[in-house]
Amino acid sequence: WFLHYYDIFVRHAFGNYRDILKEISFSPLMAENLSFLRSKSTAYIWETQRLKAYADENFAREIMQLFTIGTVQLNIDGSAKLDDEGNVILAYT
């Protein structure tokens, strides 16, 4: 299924980054691999079931990790930033 993402990158190789993220976001594979395939909005759950629900942040986290900022903070030269003990610094906590 990685060929699907490869095809997206090939189609937008000379386009802009926003178009790549948009197509990846609307990809059925992204919905299948993450938890938003059959998820419901907080408002919908409240209106239909009167239950308090919380937003699923899995999709946003995956988009950030896989296609934008990555998992670790980077120096200007692209190398990983390290803390005082020599461990990589995570991009988010």
N, C-alpha and C positions, 0 to 999 in steps of 0.2 A: 503493500500500500504506500510505500515511500515514493513510488513512481508517480503517484498522484501529485504529491508536493513538488517533485522534480518538474512535472509538466507545468505547474503553476509558475515556477521560477523561469522556465524556458519561455513561456508565453510573455512574461513581463521582464525579460532580461534587459531590455533597453527602455523600459517604462519607469514608473516611479514606485517608490516603496509603499506608498499608501494603497495603490492598486493591488500589490502583492498581499498586504495584510488584509485587505477587504476580501479578496478571493479566498484566502486561507480561512478567514473568519466564517464565511458562508459555506465552506466545504462540508459535505456530509461526513467525511472522515473525521473532521475535527469534532463534530457533534457525537459521532460514534465513540471516539476515544475518550472524550471528556464526559462530564456528567450533565450536560445541558440538552441532551437529545430529547428527553421527555420531561424536562423540568418545567415547573410552573413559576410564575412571578409571585412575589410576596403579596401584591395586591390581589391577584387572582385567588390565591389560597385563602386570604382573609375574607374575600367576598363570598366564596363558595362554601368554605368549611369553618369560618370563624376561628381559624388557628393562626397563631403567631409564627411566622416563618422568617428565616434569615436568608439573605442573598447568598448564592453560591459563587464564591470567588475563584473557583478552580480555573474557569475559562480565562479570566483576566491574568491570573498568575502564569498559566501556560503560554499565553501570547507573549507576555513579557519575557519569560525565561527562554523560550524557544526561538522567537523571531525578533526580539528587540534588544533588551538590555543584557540578557544572559544571566548566569547564576552568580557570578563574582564581579566585584568592582575592578575596573581596569585603569591602568596608568595611561597617559597620553600616547605612549608608544605601543599600547595593546597588551602589555604584560600584566599579569594579575597583581593587584595591590596586596601587600602583606602587612599584617599587624606586627606589633613589637616582638612577638614570639615566632614569627615566620610563617604563620598560618594565613591562608587566603581570606580576604574579607568578603563576606557574602553581600550580594547586591541588595538584599532585603532580609529582614528578620521576622 
